[in-house]
């Protein structure tokens, strides 16, 4: 009976993750369409004939980072002005030209795609984001830890960051689900207040369904917040790559 229950719990957790990723893709697609439409208006206004723009990562995820291509007959001033104007659109995380420079390509190749995940995991290995009893209010003693988590996530702004809230199995499961969701939402808002874009954060609560491996379901250590960096699109020190490759 226990293996069957564990399998059902695992399948339920997997379904939650799939739903979260689908929601992230839908929300991201709407964002990318809006940014694309505004960028197209900039291209027309600047007279950057032949320039195309896309807001999508190499693996097909919607992105806030614009990739420009084409317009090779334009002079550098027009290309640079177009890139700067697109970078100024609210919500755009950065602009680069396709095949822009060997330096950028080398920096991307050296970047470990999950380094933010590793940094956050290291912070939470010995400490836990704590809440006031039976509440979604983050305990004052955990504010510094939230600061550190935000700092660890900041280099990966542009990623989809998933926050998952867990509880132990004390209390009713509907109550556990509601509390875990409220706590995940509280952490999302805390990160947003520290400069992590809210549109890149997904929060969900799954109650007591997935206890920590090796712990009994009623162990208080199951009350926890977990983070997952679903897709990575790091910021570069210079947000606009100009004059751009030809």
Secondary structure, DSSP 8 states (H G I E B T S, - for coil): -HHHHHHHHHHHHHHHHHHHHHHHHHHHHHHHHHHHHHHHHHHHHTT-TTEEEEEE-TTS-EEEEEEEEE-TTS-HHHHHHHHHHHHTSTT--EEEETT--HHHHHHHHHS-TTHHHHHHHHHHTT----B-TTSSSB-GGGHHHHHHHHHHHHTTTTSEEEEEEE--S-S-HHHHHHHHHHHHHHHHHHHHHTT--GGGEEEEE-TTSS--TTS-TT-GGG-EEEEEEEE-----SSSB--S---
